[in-house]
Amino acid sequence: MAKVLIIGAGGVGQVVAHKCAQASDVFTDICLASRNIEKCIKIAGQIKRPIETFQVDAEKTEELTALIERCRPDVVINVALPYQDLTIMDACLAAEVNYLDTANYEPRDEARFSYSWQWNYHDRFRGKGLMALLGSGFDPGVTNVFTAWALRHQFDQIDELDIIDCNAGDHGRPFATNFNPEINIREVTAKGRYYENGQWKETEPLSVKMEFDFPEGIGRKRLYLLFHEELESLVKHIPSIKKARFWMTFSDNYLKHLEVLQNVGMTRIDPVKYKGVDIVPLQFLKVLLPDPASLGPLTRGKTCIGCLIRGVKEGKVKTIYIYNVCDHRSCYEEVGSQAISYTTGVPAMIGAMLMVTGVWREKGVFNMEQMDPDPFMDKLMVYGLPWHVKTL
Ligand SMILES: NC(=O)c1ccc[n+]([C@@H]2O[C@H](COP(=O)([O-])OP(=O)(O)OC[C@H]3O[C@@H](n4cnc5c(N)ncnc54)[C@H](OP(=O)(O)O)[C@@H]3O)[C@@H](O)[C@H]2O)c1
């Protein structure tokens, strides 16, 4: 029925390929392209259905446009890196194909997170009758849909939102990141930012903490305030929100290593000269660190990502907690990846499925909370990310 072109054969790309292959009634043809075709071939080799593989540099718009025109997919799923978002959107416009991603565009030389660059494409996508869906991972992605669903079914008005991301898994390696190390470390070492009463407030990196008692045996964990991109779109599209924050857990071990790496300059993103050659320390560090895809067989434990939402229903103040718990080991057994890649790849497949089946069909550039949350919430239950709601 539909053809999909997946760009990026990393940890998340592997899950998207597996999940699209599982949904054979919708995705009848699957293409997988990445900078390094060997990674595509390896993933295709894990899947019983045929997957067409291609080499492409997604930063070269013409090269990518030619590939899209050759494959003629109904949707392009971008699970390469945020640096490629704009060139992939350009290629989708040129080849007249719908677009989906899981992370907002970032310029390479500046750790700045903003949807503005991609929102600027709205008129071009609308003009061509195409849809671009931004941030269809877990956070952003499912967290946006959780909030939209809560507004529809649980509240008359949402006042406060805390997005809470806990990875209680252990991979046994001294230091590793659970998704692309460069993107992860840029995010974590940036200044914190949250929204309150119409203003953005900045905090020093990892300086604001709280504790939360997680369900399903995970227990109490310390969380750190970070800026995360879905805060920007959620306060725009749900203007009643007065306070919005994002929190993430880190182990003491992770923070100890990160502090040392920062202190010695290994997380810098500006080039330094080494033997006459320009080297970006963080890009060099990425080469040394474990590939997140290699953590799959090692990781044990669970993730728990969700939204704590306060608001008003029929005149009464109310708080709910809506969340998913995902087990690293079960993900590995199903698709050969750990839960961080899994919780990102499953929503990417579901977003694409709703687009190609016409359930989510708009013209222009959209964030997840702008779409009907109900069919997406139903599909989470079917495709491996069951969710729960507690009234607190
Ligand atoms: N929303 C969420 O919940 C969420 C959570 C986690 C991650 N993410 C996002 O998901 C995306 C993928 O993450 P990941 O952990 O899978 O990263 P990853 O393992 O590093 O995979 C990225 C893939 O993209 C490929 N790539 C990089 N530059 C390319 C280019 N110019 N042309 C073609 N392919 C290129 C890489 O190729 P090489 O193998 O040659 O390097 C690699 O295969 C990232 O954007 C990340 O921010 C979103």
The ligand as a Gaussian input file, in Angstrom:
#p B3LYP/6-31G(d) Opt

LIG

0 1
 N       12.683000      12.258000      19.824000
 C       13.330000      11.349000      20.512000
 O       12.788000      10.768000      21.454000
 C       14.749000      10.964000      20.152000
 C       15.470000      10.141000      21.021000
 C       16.731000       9.693000      20.629000
 C       17.264000      10.106000      19.403000
 N       16.547000      10.948000      18.603000
 C       17.086000      11.388000      17.295000
 O       17.126000      10.273000      16.424000
 C       18.124000      10.506000      15.435000
 C       18.959000       9.240000      15.262000
 O       19.591000       8.921000      16.493000
 P       20.535000       7.616000      16.629000
 O       20.784000       7.392000      18.070000
 O       19.985000       6.545000      15.765000
 O       21.891000       8.182000      15.974000
 P       23.056000       7.325000      15.285000
 O       23.098000       5.954000      15.854000
 O       24.269000       8.179000      15.309000
 O       22.520000       7.195000      13.771000
 C       22.484000       8.266000      12.867000
 C       22.601000       7.689000      11.474000
 O       22.516000       8.767000      10.537000
 C       23.565000       8.602000       9.584000
 N       24.008000       9.872000       9.037000
 C       24.718000      10.848000       9.655000
 N       25.000000      11.833000       8.797000
 C       24.456000      11.474000       7.615000
 C       24.423000      12.067000       6.324000
 N       24.992000      13.260000       6.090000
 N       23.803000      11.413000       5.335000
 C       23.221000      10.202000       5.538000
 N       23.222000       9.583000       6.730000
 C       23.836000      10.222000       7.752000
 C       24.698000       7.976000      10.372000
 O       25.606000       7.436000       9.468000
 P       27.071000       6.913000       9.931000
 O       26.785000       5.555000      10.431000
 O       27.869000       6.961000       8.677000
 O       27.564000       7.851000      10.989000
 C       23.937000       6.971000      11.228000
 O       23.694000       5.783000      10.544000
 C       18.919000      11.729000      15.907000
 O       18.468000      12.860000      15.190000
 C       18.530000      11.862000      17.357000
 O       18.613000      13.192000      17.820000
 C       15.291000      11.368000      18.937000

